[in-house]
Amino acid sequence: MYRKSLHKRLLYHKQKLTSIDNMKKSFLAQDQTPGSSVAKQQGKQYWKELTKFASTVS
């Protein structure tokens, strides 16, 4: 019983992390247009902080 619930929790967190990763990939793919490099740096910093926050919360 305990192992099953632990497995479910691990699976849930894995899905959460992969969905965040997919969001990040799509966000960075949109950012391929030639534009301001400052905005790109801010976007990368935003995603770094967001993933760090998500990993501490889960």
C-alpha positions in Angstrom: 0.0 0.0 0.0 2.7 2.4 1.0 4.8 1.7 -2.1 1.9 2.2 -4.4 1.1 5.7 -3.0 4.8 6.6 -3.1 4.9 5.5 -6.7 1.9 7.6 -7.5 3.5 10.6 -5.9 6.7 10.1 -7.8 4.8 9.7 -11.0 2.8 12.9 -10.3 6.0 15.0 -9.7 7.7 13.5 -12.7 4.7 14.5 -14.9 4.7 18.0 -13.3 8.4 18.4 -14.1 8.1 17.2 -17.7 5.2 19.6 -18.3 7.3 22.4 -17.0 10.1 21.3 -19.2 7.8 21.2 -22.3 6.5 24.7 -21.5 10.1 25.9 -21.3 11.0 24.3 -24.6 8.0 25.8 -26.4 8.8 29.2 -24.8 12.4 29.1 -26.0 11.3 27.9 -29.4 9.2 31.0 -29.7 12.2 33.1 -28.8 14.2 32.2 -31.9 13.1 35.3 -33.7 15.9 37.9 -34.0 15.1 40.5 -31.3 16.5 42.2 -28.2 19.0 40.0 -26.5 18.1 41.7 -23.2 14.6 40.2 -23.4 16.1 36.8 -24.1 18.3 37.0 -21.1 15.3 38.0 -18.9 13.3 35.1 -20.3 16.1 32.6 -19.5 16.5 34.1 -16.0 12.7 33.8 -15.5 12.7 30.1 -16.4 15.7 29.4 -14.2 14.0 30.9 -11.2 10.7 29.3 -12.1 12.2 25.8 -12.3 14.2 26.3 -9.1 11.0 27.4 -7.3 9.1 24.4 -8.8 11.7 22.0 -7.6 11.7 23.3 -4.1 7.9 23.3 -3.9 7.5 19.7 -5.1 
